[in-house]
Amino acid sequence: MEKWIPFIPERASTVAGRVDALYFFLVGVSVFFALLIAGLELYFAIRYRRRSPGEMPAPVRGSMKLEMLWVVIPFLISMVMFAWGSSLYFTIYRPPKDALDIYVVGKQWMWKLQHLDGKREINELHVPVGRKIKLTMTSEDVIHSFFVPAFRIKADVLPGRYTSVWFEATKPGRYHLFCAEYCGTSHSGMGGWVTVMEPADYEGWLSGGRAEGSLASTGEKLFQDLACVSCHRSDIQGRGPALKGLFNRPVRLEGGQTVIADEGYIRESILNPRAKLVAGFPPIMPTFQGQITEEQLLQLLTYIKSIGPEETPAAPPSPEAQAPSGGAGVTRKENVKQ
């Protein structure tokens, strides 16, 4: 469709067609009713015009059927719009669990992007085709908006919190990246490119000029340098909560409330640790507000996400389960003797 409509961007993601379908439905409904109302106004103006100065119009009698008709029909149409739009919204803004994480920091006037292996980009994003990509985004200064028209995704990037959006590119190529929120004098220059590559080409690009360490390992080093490990220990001597398996798990707070340890909670706990005190622990953690950058916060977040719960070793099989049963066991023993 984008080939014969010049102002429609190329469709290059799995949700692009669904977004366009909803958009054209809304436009179609708006155009239909605009033409219908304008046509009826013109018709009624001519049909019921006053033909002489003394002419008196006939009394108008109400119709319950007509009243119900123009209440029910718009209601049903609006409910279709609501359900369709809500379904699409939750599809776009609920990243799948198997998505590849990429972290984005907006700053006047550039996009800084970090891959899990530690590779960094500025105003460029390389992704494999056919792979779900989750973007976790924040801003260092003012409100920005991450917008890729070909993917039909746009999400505000806010200072002091994380927002996320995901996409799955369907065709290789280079696609424009824009900031869609006015963010200062050089707002128009805050753009870039998303390069979609074949999986083999992407792996080759990723391995070329590899960074010194992954995002998680860099976060672990920062965790050690900031002496966080002295309090957040896994044994009973830790003065702070254990972090193994913390991410996306419920945390009980002082006062009895429970929160989920998502990206926003971990960020707030680092910058303002007294905002939500964990039950059973004293408020001794210092704030790191102004001491670490947004990129370092993302490194710490990635490290905490990477230290999942310790795996419980499987119990060894019982002697009865190890011993062969029946005639097959006897035959095996006889073969060993022979």
N, C-alpha and C positions, 0 to 999 in steps of 0.2 A: 504493500500500500504506500510505503514511504517513497517509492519510485515515481509515482504520479502525483503526489502531494508534496510540493517543494519545501514547505515549512515543517514537515514531520521528520524528526531525526531517524536515523537508521535503527532498526530493532536488533539488539545484540545481546539480549539476556532472556532468561526464561520467563520473567514477569512482564516484559515489554509489551507483548501482545495483549495480556490481560489488562494492563493499564490503558492501552489504546482503546480497547473495547469499551471499558467503562467511560473513558473520556468522550468517545464518539456517541455513546448512548446519552450522556448528559447533554452534549451539544445538540443531538437530534431531538430530544424531548424539548429543549429550550427553543429551538428553531420552530418546531411544530406548533407549540402553543403560542409563540410570538406571532407567527403567521395567522393562526386561527383567530386569535383575539383581534389582531389588526383587521383581518378580513370581516369579522363579525361587526366590529365598530363601523367600518365603512358601509357594510350592508344595512345595518340598522339606521345609520345616519341618512341613507337615501330612502330606505323603505318606509320609515316612520317620520319623515320630515313633515313639518307643518306646511300645508299647501295654501292656507289662507289665514289672514290675521285673526279671524274669529273662530277658527277651527278648534274644537275641544277633543282631546284624545279619549278613547274609550277607557273605562276603568280596567286596571290590571288586576287579575286574580292570581294569587300565588299557587305554586304547584309543589307539593311535597316530594313527588318523584324527581322533579328537576333539581330541587334543593339537595336531596340525598345524592343525586348523580354527581353534581359538581363538588360534593364533599368527599364521597367515597373514592372516586377515580383519582384525584390528586393525592389522597392519603395512600392508596395502594402504590402509586408510582413513587412517592417519596419513600415508602418502606422498601421497595425494590432497590432504590438508590442507596438507602442506608445499609441494607444487608449486603449488597454487592460491594460497596465501599469498605465496610467493616471487615469483610472477609479478605479483601485485597490488602488492607492495612495490616492486619495481623499476619498475613503471609510475608509481607516485606519486612516488618519490624520484629519478627520472632525468628532469630537465626537458628538454623538446624544445628544439632549437636555435633555433626561430623564436619562442620565448616572449618576451613583453614583460617586461623586468626592472623590478622594484620592490624597494626596499631597506627593511628593517625593523630598527629598533633597539628592543629592550625595555628598559624602565627602571622601577624602582619609582615609581609604579605606573601606567604608561602605555605606549602603543604609538606610536612615532614612525616615520612612513613617508615615503619620498621617491620621487618619480617621476623619470624620466630627464630630463624637461624642467625640473626644478628645483622643481616644485610639492611642497609639504610638507603632511602631514596629521598630526593627533594623534587617536588612537582612532577614526579614520575611514579607510576605503579605498574609493576609487571605481575601478571597473574596467568595461571594455566587455563586453557579453555575447558569447559565441562566440569569445573571444580567449584564447589560452593565456597565463597569467600565471605568471612565475617569481618567487618570493620568496626573496631572499638575506637572512638574518637573523643578528643577533648581539645580545648583551646588554651593557649598561654595568655591571651589578652582580652579580645572582644569576641562577640558572637560571629561565627562564620557559618557557612552552609556548604556541605559537600554534595555536589551535583554532577552526575554523569548522564546527560540526556539520552544517549544510546541505550543505557541500561534502565532508564526510567526510575532512577533512585535519587532521592534528595533527602538529606537529614541535617538538621541544625547541629552545629558543633559549638558547645557552650563552655565557657570557663567555669571551673569548679565542679564539673560533673562529667560523667561518661554517657555518651549516646552510642548506639550501635545500629547498623543496618547490614544487610547481606545481599549478595547477588551471585548469579551463576552465568558467566559469559557463554554464549553459544557459537560464536564465530571469531576466528583470529582477526586481529587488526589493531589500529590505533584510534582511540576514542577520546574526545575532548573531556577534560575535567574542569569544572568551574567552581568559583565561590558564588553562591546565589544570595548572599546576604551582604548588604553594603557594610563594609568594615573599615572605611577610611579612604584617604586620598588615592591610594594605589589599588583600590578594590578591583578595578577592571583588569589589572595585570595579575591577579591572583588566580592563575589557572595552571593547567598542566595536561598530562596525557596518561591514559590507561592503555597499556600495551598488553593485548591478549595473545598468548603464545600456545603453540602445541605443547603437550606435556613434556615431551623429550627436549624441546628447545628451552622450555622453562627450567628444567632441571639443569641443563647446561649453563644457562644464564645464572642460576642460583649458585652453582658451584664455582663459577668464575669470580676471582677476587673476593673469596669468602672472608667474612669478618673474623676477628680474633676469637670470638665465642658467640654462642647463641644468646638470645635475649634472656633466657632463664639463667644461664651461667653468669651472665653479666649482673643480673639481679641478685644472684647468690653471693657474688663477690661484694656487691654494694651492701647486702645484708650483713656480711661479716665486717666490712669496713665501718658501718654505722653502729656496730656492737649490738645489733638487734638479737643476735644469737645468745647473748648473755642472759636475757630474760625469757625469750621465747624458746624454751627448751622442751624436749619431748618427755623428759622425766618429771618426777614430782617436785624437783627442786626449782623448776622454772617459776619466776616471779610474774610471768605473763602467760596468756593462753597459748597452748600448743597450736602450731599452724599446720601440722600434717592433716591432710584431708579436710581443711577448713572451708575451702572455696565451695560456694553454693550449698553449704550446709546450714541448718538453723543454729543460731547462737542465742543463748539465754542471757538477758541483760539484768542489771540491777533494777529492781522494781517488778520483775516478773515478765516483762515483755520479751518477745522473741523476734529476731530479724534474720534474714537470709544473708549470708556472707558473700554478696556479689561484688562486682567491681566497685560500685559506689560506696559500699560499706567499708571495704578495705582501704580505699582512698581516704575516706573521712577518718578512719581509725589512725592513719599515718599522720595526717595533717592536723586533726583535732581529736586526739585520743580520749578526751573527757566527754565528748558529745554522747557516746553510747558506751557506758562502762559494762564490761562483761561481769556477770555474777561470780563472786568468789575471788575477785582480784582487786588489789588496791589501785587507786588512780596515780600511779607512779611513772607512767610512760611520758616522756617529754614530747613536745610537738616538733615536727620537722617542717613546719610551714616556713617557706623562704630559704630552707637549707638544701632542698633537692628540687630538681627541675621536673617538668611534666614527663619528659622522656625517662628520667630515673624512676619516677613513680610507676610508669608502665613496666619498666624492668623489674621492679620489686613485685608488682602485681603478677607478672608472668611467672616469676620464680615461685610465688606462693601458690599459684594455680598448678604449678608443675609438681609440687610435693604432695602427692596424694596420700591416702592412708596406707600404712604399711600392710603388705599382703600377708595374710595368715598362712603359714605353710600347711600344705595338705597333710593330713594324718596318714602315717604309713599303713599299708594294708595289713589286715590281720593274718596270722599264720594260716588260718583256714582258707582265706581267700587266695593266699599264695600257693597253697598245695593243690596240685591238679587232682581232679576227681574222676572216678570211673575207670574204665579200661584204658582210656588214653593215657592216664598217668602211669599205669603199670607198664604199658608198652614203652613209654619214654624212659623209665628207669631201667628196663631190660636192655634198651638200646645203649644206654650209658655203660652198663656192665660189660656188654659185648665189645 
